[in-house]
Amino acid sequence: MMSADLITDHAMSTAQIYEVLPALAHDVAGYWATTHRRVCHNPCVLLGEDRLTITLEDALTPEEAAQAATAPGYRALLAAVQQEIDGVYPRLAAQVERHFHCYVGALQVAIIPAQAAIRLELELREPPAYLAGAAFASSCR
């Protein structure tokens, strides 16, 4: 772990942030393709002041998307997706902490049935000052 003093001494330029964001999204998409056997063609990532959100469109099969359209199906599929995503969390958290010099908190997972998508939201704790009021997007439609 890094000390809070060390974390506040680092700042990234906008160009560096826009370089890192797609790499993070593609890393998660690559993990999903390997474990779930489903390729996501346009992973989207948003970086805000206290949250990093990655959306993987077309992450679910048509059958899974249909299942997620019902309340019981959504809950069952969400539990399975959360368990699968738990495998990428340590690596993703380490990358976010290393690149953005903050701590990573909880990971929330959601399913978007209409897009056959999954959404991951990482809480950023003690974010550096340069992220105050930030809203960076990469490859989002």
N, C-alpha and C positions, 0 to 999 in steps of 0.2 A: 504494500500500500504506500501511496505517496502522502507526504505531509501536506497540510492545507497551504503552508507557505510556498512550497514548491509548485503546487497547482496554480496558484494565483499569478505566478511569475511567467506563465506560458500563455501566449496568445497566437491564434492562427489567423492568417489573412483569409479574406473571402475566397481567393483562388485556391488556397489549401483546403478550405472546407469543401468547396465544390469538387475537389479532387477526391477527397476521402468519402463523401456521401455515396456516390455510385458504387464505389468499391465495397462499402459495407452492405449495401442492398444486394449486390451481385453475389457476395459471399453467402448471405442468408438464402438467396435464391438457389445457389449451387448446393448448399446443404439440403434444402427442400427437394431438389431434383434427385439427389443421391438417396435420401432416405424415403421419400414419398413416391419417387419415380414419376414426377410430374414437373415439366419445365415451365417456368414463369418467364415470359418474354420481356416484360417491361416492369421490373421491380421499381417501386417508387419509394423515395425516402424524404422525410421532412424533418428538419432539425429546428426546434424552437428553444426558447429560453430554458425550459425545464423538462423537455420531452423529445425523444427521438422516435419517430413513427416510420415503420417500414410496411408497405403494402405489397403483397404478392398477388397480382391479378392472375386469374386462370390457374390458381394453385390447386383447386379442387377439381375432381372429375365431375362430369355432368350429374352422375348419380349422387355424389356427395353434396353438390350444390342443391339438388332437389331435396335431399334428406334434411339439409340445414334450413330449408324453407319452413319447416314445422318446428314448433317449440320443443317437443321431445327429441326430435332429430338433431336440432341445433345443439341442445345440451350434450347429447351423446357424442356428436362429432367434435364439439368444442373440447370436451375432456380428452379425446384421442389426439386432437391437434396440439393441445397444450402439452401433453406428454411427449409428443414427437419434437416439439419446439424446445422443450427443456434441454435437449441435447446440444443445441447451438448457443444457448444462453451464456455459458461461461466464456466461450470464445468471443462472442459478440460484446459482452460486457467488458472484457479485457481490451478489446480494440477501441471501444468508445472511451474508456478511461484513459488509454494511452494517447489517443488522438485529441480528445477534447479536454483532457485534464480536469475531469470531474469524477464523481463517484456515480455508479449506476445502482439504482434501487430496484423496485418491483418491475416485473415484466407482465403486461396485460396482453392477452390474446383475444381477438374477436374474429368472427367469420362474417363475410359480406356475401350472402347467397346469390344476389343478383349479378355479382361480378365473379362468382366462383373464387372469391379472394379470401385471403387471411390477412389480418392486420396485427402487427406487433407494436406495442408501445412500451418503450423503456423510460422509466423515470430517471431524470438526471438530478442528482443531489449535489448540492454545493457547486453549482455551475460557475464557471469563471465569469468575470465581469464582461468580457467581450461578447458573451451570449445574451446579455440583458436586452430584452426586446427583440431578439433575433427571430427570424423566420426564413430559413434557407430551405429551398426545395430542389430536388434533383430528379429529373426524368419523370415528373408527375404530369398527368393529363389534366 
